[in-house]
Amino acid sequence: MDLQTVILGFLNDEPLTGYELSKRMDASVGFYWHATHPQIYTTLKSLAKEGLVDFAMEYQSGAPNKKIYTITGAGREILLRNLQNETLKDEIKIPLLVTMFFGSELGLQHWQELFSSYLNVQKTVLNQYQSMCKSPPKIDPKKDLKEFLRYKTLDFGIGYQKFLIRWLENMLKEIGE
């Protein structure tokens, strides 16, 4: 998945400023697919140049003007093509695992402290996910596929965090806190 497709996906839902787009990403897909503000603005500029998005200026007095981006017909076609052609093999990139692979010389105490800190971070993330949905909604995918699929991404995140927490707790037991 590339940033172009993610941005087009959000703009397919509704027109947004770059700032609003960044906030929407942070509150949803940003939990598992992150982009920086400069990356977002650079990609928006490129998408506009390619005719995949348009923008309108909203002039404001006493505040900076806003560019409100909308997806074009060509942008929607690219979005759907990219979504249909998305690979089924995910690329997993977990820096912690690479560090572990090469990091035996860092010493046992380093790993005990790192795993303990990492465990606390993951518990915080799990709490964030769980606070987004107190009880699983009963969404019929035949009636509201969009909400069903969006909820299932959150459900995946909760399951992943629970797995990660169990794994870290086991690591700490094995290496002795």
N, CA, C and O of each residue as an XYZ file, in Angstrom:
708
protein
N       0.850     -1.171      0.000
C       0.000      0.000      0.000
C       0.892      1.229      0.000
O       1.867      1.294      0.749
N       0.565      2.191     -0.827
C       1.347      3.423     -0.860
C       0.522      4.586     -0.313
O      -0.698      4.499     -0.179
N       1.213      5.660     -0.005
C       0.551      6.827      0.584
C      -0.474      7.428     -0.366
O      -1.515      7.917      0.073
N      -0.190      7.397     -1.653
C      -1.135      7.915     -2.645
C      -2.495      7.244     -2.481
O      -3.523      7.920     -2.466
N      -2.504      5.922     -2.357
C      -3.758      5.175     -2.234
C      -4.469      5.514     -0.930
O      -5.691      5.660     -0.907
N      -3.714      5.639      0.144
C      -4.313      5.970      1.447
C      -4.983      7.345      1.386
O      -6.115      7.506      1.840
N      -4.287      8.325      0.829
C      -4.851      9.670      0.729
C      -6.088      9.672     -0.160
O      -7.105     10.271      0.190
N      -6.008      9.007     -1.304
C      -7.173      8.936     -2.183
C      -8.354      8.268     -1.479
O      -9.505      8.659     -1.677
N      -8.062      7.258     -0.655
C      -9.122      6.588      0.100
C      -9.846      7.536      1.039
O     -11.075      7.526      1.112
N      -9.092      8.353      1.755
C      -9.727      9.314      2.660
C     -10.509     10.371      1.894
O     -11.612     10.747      2.293
N      -9.931     10.853      0.785
C     -10.626     11.882      0.001
C     -11.833     11.312     -0.732
O     -12.730     12.060     -1.121
N     -11.862     10.013     -0.921
C     -13.041      9.385     -1.510
C     -14.224      9.443     -0.535
O     -15.383      9.442     -0.951
N     -13.917      9.493      0.765
C     -14.970      9.622      1.778
C     -15.528     11.037      1.841
O     -16.740     11.239      1.921
N     -14.613     12.025      1.802
C     -15.044     13.417      1.947
C     -13.890     14.360      1.618
O     -12.727     13.971      1.726
N     -14.198     15.601      1.217
C     -13.150     16.599      0.996
C     -12.465     16.937      2.323
O     -13.122     17.026      3.360
N     -11.149     17.123      2.285
C     -10.389     17.398      3.500
C      -9.228     18.345      3.205
O      -8.720     18.395      2.085
N      -8.821     19.089      4.221
C      -7.573     19.846      4.135
C      -6.443     18.868      4.452
O      -6.688     17.756      4.920
N      -5.217     19.287      4.196
C      -4.070     18.451      4.538
C      -4.020     18.172      6.036
O      -3.708     17.059      6.459
N      -4.328     19.185      6.825
C      -4.336     19.036      8.282
C      -5.406     18.032      8.721
O      -5.139     17.147      9.534
N      -6.612     18.177      8.177
C      -7.701     17.254      8.531
C      -7.351     15.828      8.109
O      -7.626     14.868      8.829
N      -6.747     15.708      6.945
C      -6.340     14.397      6.447
C      -5.348     13.748      7.408
O      -5.469     12.567      7.732
N      -4.382     14.517      7.856
C      -3.385     14.014      8.792
C      -4.045     13.557     10.097
O      -3.705     12.502     10.631
N      -4.975     14.345     10.598
C      -5.685     13.990     11.843
C      -6.521     12.728     11.660
O      -6.540     11.865     12.538
N      -7.218     12.612     10.516
C      -8.029     11.409     10.251
C      -7.134     10.168     10.188
O      -7.479      9.108     10.710
N      -5.979     10.326      9.538
C      -5.051      9.200      9.445
C      -4.566      8.795     10.827
O      -4.555      7.611     11.164
N      -4.163      9.786     11.634
C      -3.652      9.485     12.970
C      -4.692      8.761     13.822
O      -4.340      7.908     14.636
N      -5.962      9.093     13.642
C      -7.029      8.510     14.471
C      -7.568      7.196     13.925
O      -8.462      6.601     14.529
N      -7.047      6.734     12.802
C      -7.580      5.486     12.234
C      -6.439      4.618     11.723
O      -5.856      3.858     12.496
N      -6.111      4.710     10.456
C      -5.066      3.855      9.891
C      -3.687      4.178     10.435
O      -2.766      3.373     10.301
N      -3.530      5.347     11.047
C      -2.244      5.745     11.616
C      -1.750      4.821     12.716
O      -0.566      4.836     13.053
N      -2.643      4.019     13.280
C      -2.231      3.071     14.306
C      -1.406      1.930     13.711
O      -0.634      1.283     14.419
N      -1.569      1.688     12.417
C      -0.827      0.587     11.797
C      -0.197      0.979     10.459
O       0.471      0.155      9.833
N      -0.395      2.212     10.014
C       0.200      2.674      8.761
C       0.425      4.174      8.909
O      -0.523      4.954      8.813
N       1.660      4.581      9.140
C       1.966      5.961      9.495
C       2.593      6.741      8.333
O       3.349      6.199      7.526
N       2.254      8.021      8.280
C       2.897      8.953      7.339
C       3.117     10.271      8.068
O       2.304     10.673      8.900
N       4.218     10.941      7.752
C       4.517     12.230      8.373
C       3.772     13.348      7.639
O       3.305     13.167      6.515
N       3.673     14.502      8.296
C       3.029     15.665      7.657
C       3.703     16.028      6.336
O       3.008     16.228      5.340
N       5.050     16.121      6.295
C       5.685     16.452      5.012
C       5.379     15.421      3.913
O       5.192     15.793      2.755
N       5.329     14.141      4.267
C       4.999     13.118      3.270
C       3.579     13.332      2.732
O       3.338     13.213      1.531
N       2.653     13.646      3.627
C       1.255     13.856      3.222
C       1.158     15.057      2.286
O       0.542     14.960      1.225
N       1.756     16.187      2.661
C       1.659     17.394      1.840
C       2.370     17.233      0.499
O       1.888     17.732     -0.518
N       3.496     16.550      0.484
C       4.211     16.295     -0.776
C       3.362     15.422     -1.694
O       3.288     15.663     -2.899
N       2.723     14.408     -1.117
C       1.882     13.515     -1.922
C       0.642     14.239     -2.427
O       0.236     14.024     -3.569
N       0.029     15.092     -1.606
C      -1.126     15.881     -2.061
C      -0.750     16.765     -3.248
O      -1.499     16.867     -4.220
N       0.403     17.394     -3.159
C       0.876     18.256     -4.256
C       1.055     17.429     -5.531
O       0.662     17.861     -6.614
N       1.641     16.257     -5.402
C       1.851     15.366     -6.542
C       0.521     14.882     -7.122
O       0.353     14.828     -8.340
N      -0.413     14.533     -6.256
C      -1.732     14.073     -6.716
C      -2.468     15.180     -7.473
O      -3.141     14.913     -8.469
N      -2.342     16.411     -7.004
C      -2.979     17.543     -7.684
C      -2.339     17.756     -9.050
O      -3.035     18.010    -10.034
N      -1.017     17.653     -9.110
C      -0.294     17.822    -10.370
C      -0.706     16.763    -11.394
O      -0.788     17.039    -12.591
N      -0.967     15.536    -10.901
C      -1.373     14.424    -11.768
C      -2.863     14.452    -12.115
O      -3.328     13.636    -12.911
N      -3.608     15.381    -11.526
C      -5.043     15.483    -11.805
C      -5.880     14.456    -11.065
O      -7.021     14.193    -11.446
N      -5.325     13.872    -10.009
C      -6.061     12.858     -9.249
C      -6.848     13.483     -8.101
O      -7.791     12.879     -7.588
N      -6.463     14.689     -7.699
C      -7.232     15.475     -6.735
C      -7.284     16.911     -7.223
O      -6.402     17.370     -7.949
N      -8.320     17.607     -6.817
C      -8.446     19.049     -7.021
C      -8.426     19.696     -5.649
O      -8.595     19.021     -4.633
N      -8.220     20.996     -5.621
C      -8.355     21.702     -4.349
C      -8.982     23.056     -4.589
O      -8.853     23.653     -5.658
N      -9.660     23.516     -3.567
C     -10.242     24.851     -3.575
C      -9.676     25.594     -2.381
O      -9.496     25.025     -1.305
N      -9.398     26.866     -2.584
C      -8.882     27.685     -1.482
C     -10.053     28.230     -0.673
O     -11.024     28.748     -1.226
N      -9.943     28.103      0.628
C     -10.907     28.728      1.523
C     -10.168     29.862      2.218
O      -9.270     29.634      3.028
N     -10.560     31.085      1.888
C      -9.883     32.260      2.429
C     -10.477     32.596      3.787
O     -11.694     32.595      3.971
N      -9.590     32.884      4.735
C     -10.020     33.179      6.096
C      -9.350     34.460      6.562
O      -8.193     34.718      6.231
N     -10.069     35.251      7.319
C      -9.444     36.443      7.885
C      -8.967     36.099      9.296
O      -9.693     35.501     10.090
N      -7.749     36.486      9.578
C      -7.197     36.229     10.901
C      -6.652     34.820     11.088
O      -6.221     34.465     12.185
N      -6.666     34.018     10.035
C      -6.136     32.655     10.101
C      -5.580     32.300      8.724
O      -5.976     32.898      7.724
N      -4.673     31.340      8.666
C      -4.145     30.947      7.354
C      -5.257     30.396      6.449
O      -6.205     29.764      6.914
N      -5.113     30.651      5.167
C      -6.072     30.107      4.205
C      -5.955     28.584      4.170
O      -4.910     28.022      4.497
N      -7.036     27.930      3.772
C      -7.060     26.466      3.724
C      -7.186     25.990      2.283
O      -7.891     26.593      1.474
N      -6.488     24.890      1.974
C      -6.693     24.187      0.714
C      -7.550     22.972      1.039
O      -7.159     22.117      1.834
N      -8.714     22.904      0.421
C      -9.606     21.769      0.655
C      -9.529     20.872     -0.571
O      -9.893     21.269     -1.678
N      -9.046     19.653     -0.348
C      -8.806     18.695     -1.430
C     -10.012     17.791     -1.643
O     -10.665     17.359     -0.693
N     -10.294     17.513     -2.926
C     -11.332     16.547     -3.304
C     -10.747     15.591     -4.338
O      -9.864     15.955     -5.115
N     -11.249     14.379     -4.330
C     -10.793     13.382     -5.297
C     -11.481     13.645     -6.636
O     -12.644     14.047     -6.668
N     -10.776     13.424     -7.727
C     -11.361     13.561     -9.068
C     -11.829     12.182     -9.543
O     -11.571     11.170     -8.891
N     -12.508     12.156    -10.668
C     -12.908     10.871    -11.259
C     -11.696     10.005    -11.563
O     -11.712      8.798    -11.319
N     -10.642     10.621    -12.096
C      -9.412      9.874    -12.382
C      -8.791      9.349    -11.091
O      -8.256      8.241    -11.060
N      -8.862     10.143    -10.032
C      -8.336      9.704     -8.739
C      -9.102      8.514     -8.193
O      -8.513      7.593     -7.627
N     -10.408      8.536     -8.363
C     -11.250      7.421     -7.900
C     -10.919      6.152     -8.684
O     -10.876      5.063     -8.112
N     -10.686      6.288     -9.980
C     -10.305      5.122    -10.795
C      -8.977      4.530    -10.324
O      -8.846      3.312    -10.203
N      -7.998      5.387    -10.059
C      -6.696      4.926     -9.567
C      -6.858      4.252     -8.206
O      -6.270      3.202     -7.952
N      -7.659      4.863     -7.338
C      -7.901      4.284     -6.016
C      -8.443      2.867     -6.149
O      -7.912      1.938     -5.540
N      -9.490      2.697     -6.935
C     -10.107      1.368     -7.078
C      -9.146      0.375     -7.722
O      -9.097     -0.787     -7.318
N      -8.388      0.814     -8.711
C      -7.409     -0.067     -9.354
C      -6.341     -0.503     -8.343
O      -5.988     -1.680     -8.277
N      -5.831      0.452     -7.559
C      -4.818      0.129     -6.559
C      -5.357     -0.829     -5.503
O      -4.656     -1.751     -5.086
N      -6.591     -0.616     -5.072
C      -7.184     -1.494     -4.057
C      -7.393     -2.903     -4.612
O      -7.191     -3.886     -3.899
N      -7.793     -3.003     -5.872
C      -7.998     -4.317     -6.482
C      -6.691     -5.057     -6.697
O      -6.660     -6.287     -6.646
N      -5.611     -4.325     -6.938
C      -4.326     -4.947     -7.239
C      -3.412     -5.060     -6.026
O      -2.255     -5.462     -6.152
N      -3.927     -4.706     -4.854
C      -3.094     -4.746     -3.647
C      -2.621     -6.170     -3.400
O      -3.395     -7.123     -3.489
N      -1.366     -6.292     -3.097
C      -0.765     -7.594     -2.858
C      -1.353     -8.247     -1.609
O      -1.739     -7.567     -0.658
N      -1.414     -9.547     -1.630
C      -1.921    -10.274     -0.470
C      -0.798    -10.673      0.482
O      -1.059    -11.259      1.532
N       0.428    -10.366      0.132
C       1.560    -10.679      1.001
C       1.998     -9.389      1.690
O       2.565     -8.496      1.060
N       1.729     -9.306      2.988
C       2.119     -8.124      3.742
C       3.616     -8.119      3.997
O       4.229     -9.164      4.215
N       4.186     -6.940      3.965
C       5.582     -6.771      4.345
C       5.600     -6.427      5.821
O       5.099     -5.380      6.231
N       6.175     -7.305      6.611
C       6.254     -7.053      8.041
C       7.614     -6.431      8.338
O       8.658     -7.010      8.037
N       7.582     -5.263      8.922
C       8.817     -4.575      9.308
C       8.679     -4.193     10.773
O       7.968     -3.250     11.122
N       9.371     -4.941     11.624
C       9.315     -4.681     13.055
C      10.745     -4.445     13.535
O      11.498     -5.398     13.736
N      11.118     -3.184     13.720
C      12.489     -2.867     14.112
C      12.959     -3.634     15.353
O      14.126     -4.015     15.440
N      12.064     -3.859     16.303
C      12.444     -4.597     17.511
C      13.020     -5.964     17.161
O      14.003     -6.394     17.764
N      12.422     -6.644     16.200
C      12.891     -7.985     15.848
C      14.268     -7.946     15.184
O      15.086     -8.839     15.404
N      14.525     -6.929     14.385
C      15.854     -6.791     13.778
C      16.884     -6.508     14.867
O      17.982     -7.065     14.852
N      16.524     -5.641     15.808
C      17.419     -5.335     16.925
C      17.710     -6.593     17.731
O      18.848     -6.832     18.136
N      16.669     -7.397     17.963
C      16.869     -8.653     18.704
C      17.805     -9.593     17.943
O      18.686    -10.221     18.531
N      17.604     -9.676     16.656
C      18.384    -10.604     15.833
C      19.884    -10.341     15.956
O      20.689    -11.271     16.005
N      20.247     -9.044     16.007
C      21.658     -8.677     16.055
C      22.128     -8.192     17.429
O      23.315     -7.918     17.610
N      21.213     -8.083     18.400
C      21.520     -7.351     19.621
C      21.950     -8.128     20.841
O      21.781     -7.636     21.957
N      22.494     -9.311     20.686
C      22.887    -10.080     21.870
C      23.978     -9.385     22.686
O      24.056     -9.579     23.899
N      24.802     -8.595     22.048
C      25.894     -7.923     22.752
C      25.415     -6.770     23.638
O      26.194     -6.204     24.405
N      24.140     -6.431     23.529
C      23.608     -5.346     24.360
C      23.422     -5.787     25.806
O      23.314     -4.951     26.704
N      23.385     -7.081     26.032
C      23.303     -7.600     27.396
C      21.886     -7.853     27.864
O      20.931     -7.252     27.372
N      21.768     -8.751     28.820
C      20.473     -9.197     29.335
C      19.701     -8.053     30.002
O      18.493     -7.925     29.803
N      20.381     -7.236     30.780
C      19.699     -6.145     31.472
C      19.062     -5.184     30.472
O      17.946     -4.709     30.686
N      19.768     -4.901     29.388
C      19.208     -4.033     28.337
C      17.882     -4.606     27.842
O      16.891     -3.885     27.723
N      17.872     -5.907     27.557
C      16.678     -6.540     27.012
C      15.549     -6.602     28.032
O      14.380     -6.463     27.672
N      15.885     -6.807     29.286
C      14.848     -6.797     30.325
C      14.182     -5.429     30.398
O      12.957     -5.332     30.465
N      14.985     -4.379     30.383
C      14.448     -3.016     30.447
C      13.669     -2.663     29.181
O      12.598     -2.060     29.246
N      14.223     -3.045     28.030
C      13.555     -2.738     26.767
C      12.213     -3.456     26.650
O      11.209     -2.842     26.289
N      12.191     -4.748     26.953
C      10.931     -5.499     26.869
C       9.902     -4.970     27.856
O       8.712     -4.920     27.547
N      10.349     -4.582     29.028
C       9.441     -4.039     30.026
C       8.835     -2.712     29.543
O       7.628     -2.497     29.655
N       9.679     -1.835     29.008
C       9.190     -0.556     28.473
C       8.256     -0.775     27.287
O       7.200     -0.152     27.180
N       8.668     -1.664     26.412
C       7.869     -1.962     25.208
C       6.519     -2.542     25.609
O       5.503     -2.235     24.987
N       6.500     -3.379     26.643
C       5.252     -3.959     27.140
C       4.309     -2.859     27.623
O       3.116     -2.893     27.324
N       4.832     -1.890     28.362
C       3.989     -0.785     28.840
C       3.407      0.025     27.692
O       2.245      0.429     27.733
N       4.220      0.260     26.670
C       3.735      0.995     25.495
C       2.603      0.217     24.822
O       1.581      0.798     24.456
N       2.782     -1.084     24.660
C       1.775     -1.894     23.977
C       0.477     -1.968     24.771
O      -0.605     -2.012     24.185
N       0.571     -1.984     26.092
C      -0.637     -1.967     26.933
C      -1.390     -0.651     26.752
O      -2.621     -0.633     26.727
N      -0.646      0.452     26.626
C      -1.267      1.756     26.391
C      -1.978      1.777     25.047
O      -3.095      2.282     24.936
N      -1.329      1.230     24.031
C      -1.943      1.178     22.695
C      -3.206      0.315     22.741
O      -4.229      0.691     22.167
N      -3.148     -0.824     23.409
C      -4.334     -1.678     23.531
C      -5.470     -0.917     24.209
O      -6.618     -1.001     23.771
N      -5.167     -0.185     25.258
C      -6.210      0.604     25.931
C      -6.806      1.646     24.993
O      -8.012      1.889     25.024
N      -5.965      2.267     24.153
C      -6.475      3.239     23.171
C      -7.445      2.560     22.216
O      -8.536      3.070     21.959
N      -7.041      1.408     21.694
C      -7.903      0.682     20.764
C      -9.215      0.297     21.429
O     -10.290      0.486     20.860
N      -9.119     -0.242     22.632
C     -10.327     -0.697     23.318
C     -11.244      0.462     23.674
O     -12.464      0.295     23.703
N     -10.680      1.636     23.946
C     -11.517      2.795     24.260
C     -12.264      3.297     23.017
O     -13.268      4.000     23.132
N     -11.774      2.936     21.847
C     -12.442      3.343     20.609
C     -13.707      2.529     20.369
O     -14.563      2.917     19.573
N     -13.819      1.411     21.053
C     -14.989      0.548     20.855
C     -15.208     -0.255     22.131
O     -14.599     -1.308     22.321
N     -16.070      0.237     22.995
C     -16.301     -0.394     24.296
C     -16.866     -1.804     24.157
O     -16.455     -2.711     24.882
N     -17.798     -1.994     23.237
C     -18.338     -3.334     23.005
C     -18.445     -3.552     21.501
O     -18.797     -2.634     20.760
N     -18.141     -4.761     21.053
C     -18.168     -5.022     19.608
C     -19.557     -4.768     19.023
O     -20.547     -5.325     19.497
N     -19.622     -3.937     18.005
C     -20.926     -3.672     17.386
C     -21.368     -4.856     16.526
O     -20.543     -5.623     16.029
N     -22.641     -4.982     16.368
C     -23.202     -5.996     15.481
C     -23.471     -5.307     14.145
O     -24.519     -4.694     13.942
N     -22.514     -5.422     13.255
C     -22.641     -4.769     11.949
C     -22.839     -5.847     10.901
O     -22.027     -6.764     10.777
N     -23.907     -5.732     10.160
C     -24.192     -6.684      9.085
C     -23.429     -6.230      7.840
O     -23.727     -5.173      7.283
N     -22.434     -7.031      7.395
C     -21.647     -6.603      6.225
C     -22.488     -6.452      4.960
O     -22.092     -5.743      4.035
N     -23.619     -7.098      4.912
C     -24.487     -6.964      3.734
C     -25.199     -5.619      3.716
O     -25.606     -5.139      2.658
N     -25.350     -5.008      4.898
C     -26.041     -3.724      4.989
C     -25.076     -2.537      5.039
O     -25.375     -1.469      4.505
N     -23.921     -2.724      5.679
C     -22.969     -1.624      5.819
C     -21.543     -2.172      5.765
O     -20.868     -2.277      6.789
N     -21.099     -2.518      4.561
C     -19.790     -3.126      4.375
C     -18.667     -2.192      4.825
O     -17.682     -2.632      5.418
N     -18.824     -0.902      4.536
C     -17.789      0.072      4.902
C     -17.530      0.062      6.409
O     -16.380     -0.070      6.827
N     -18.560      0.196      7.223
C     -18.394      0.208      8.675
C     -17.931     -1.146      9.195
O     -17.135     -1.212     10.132
N     -18.422     -2.221      8.595
C     -18.001     -3.569      8.994
C     -16.494     -3.730      8.806
O     -15.799     -4.168      9.722
N     -15.988     -3.379      7.628
C     -14.562     -3.526      7.347
C     -13.719     -2.590      8.216
O     -12.638     -2.968      8.668
N     -14.203     -1.387      8.447
C     -13.453     -0.457      9.297
C     -13.396     -0.961     10.735
O     -12.359     -0.861     11.391
N     -14.510     -1.502     11.222
C     -14.478     -2.071     12.572
C     -13.504     -3.243     12.624
O     -12.785     -3.401     13.611
N     -13.470     -4.055     11.591
C     -12.603     -5.234     11.590
C     -11.120     -4.856     11.604
O     -10.298     -5.635     12.087
N     -10.760     -3.677     11.084
C      -9.365     -3.246     11.205
C      -9.037     -2.952     12.664
O      -7.936     -3.248     13.128
N      -9.992     -2.368     13.390
C      -9.811     -2.130     14.819
C      -9.744     -3.460     15.570
O      -8.912     -3.632     16.461
N     -10.608     -4.385     15.216
C     -10.623     -5.715     15.821
C      -9.272     -6.410     15.620
O      -8.760     -7.056     16.535
N      -8.701     -6.275     14.424
C      -7.376     -6.836     14.148
C      -6.334     -6.195     15.070
O      -5.514     -6.893     15.666
N      -6.372     -4.871     15.181
C      -5.427     -4.154     16.031
C      -5.503     -4.608     17.482
O      -4.472     -4.770     18.136
N      -6.701     -4.813     17.985
C      -6.877     -5.285     19.363
C      -6.280     -6.682     19.510
O      -5.565     -6.957     20.473
N      -6.574     -7.560     18.559
C      -6.029     -8.918     18.606
C      -4.521     -8.929     18.519
O      -3.866     -9.695     19.225
N      -3.956     -8.089     17.662
C      -2.510     -8.003     17.501
C      -1.850     -7.518     18.792
O      -0.845     -8.073     19.235
N      -2.434     -6.468     19.392
C      -1.868     -5.941     20.637
C      -1.915     -6.998     21.739
O      -0.962     -7.123     22.508
N      -2.997     -7.752     21.829
C      -3.102     -8.808     22.839
C      -2.031     -9.869     22.609
O      -1.413    -10.346     23.560
N      -1.813    -10.237     21.356
C      -0.751    -11.197     21.034
C       0.605    -10.657     21.459
O       1.386    -11.353     22.107
N       0.879     -9.407     21.088
C       2.166     -8.791     21.384
C       2.407     -8.713     22.895
O       3.513     -8.977     23.366
N       1.386     -8.356     23.636
C       1.500     -8.277     25.096
C       1.816     -9.655     25.681
O       2.697     -9.780     26.531
N       1.097    -10.693     25.228
C       1.383    -12.063     25.703
C       2.822    -12.459     25.366
O       3.526    -13.034     26.196
N       3.247    -12.150     24.154
C       4.598    -12.497     23.711
C       5.648    -11.797     24.574
O       6.621    -12.419     24.997
N       5.451    -10.507     24.835
C       6.401     -9.745     25.653
C       6.420    -10.259     27.097
O       7.486    -10.364     27.703
N       5.258    -10.577     27.642
C       5.210    -11.131     28.999
C       5.972    -12.451     29.069
O       6.692    -12.710     30.033
N       5.810    -13.273     28.053
C       6.560    -14.543     28.000
C       8.062    -14.300     27.868
O       8.860    -14.998     28.495
N       8.455    -13.314     27.052
C       9.876    -12.993     26.902
C      10.461    -12.571     28.251
O      11.554    -12.996     28.627
N       9.722    -11.734     28.969
C      10.215    -11.276     30.270
C      10.339    -12.432     31.269
O      11.271    -12.460     32.073
N       9.407    -13.380     31.220
C       9.504    -14.560     32.088
C      10.728    -15.389     31.720
O      11.466    -15.847     32.591
N      10.931    -15.574     30.432
C      12.038    -16.422     29.963
C      13.409    -15.830     30.284
O      14.338    -16.559     30.630
N      13.534    -14.508     30.169
C      14.841    -13.902     30.435
C      14.962    -13.445     31.876
O      16.027    -12.992     32.293
N      13.891    -13.557     32.638
C      13.914    -13.194     34.055
C      13.923    -11.707     34.261
O      14.931    -11.038     34.032
N      12.789    -11.190     34.698
C      12.687     -9.752     34.970
C      13.646     -9.439     36.043
O      13.754     -8.285     36.458
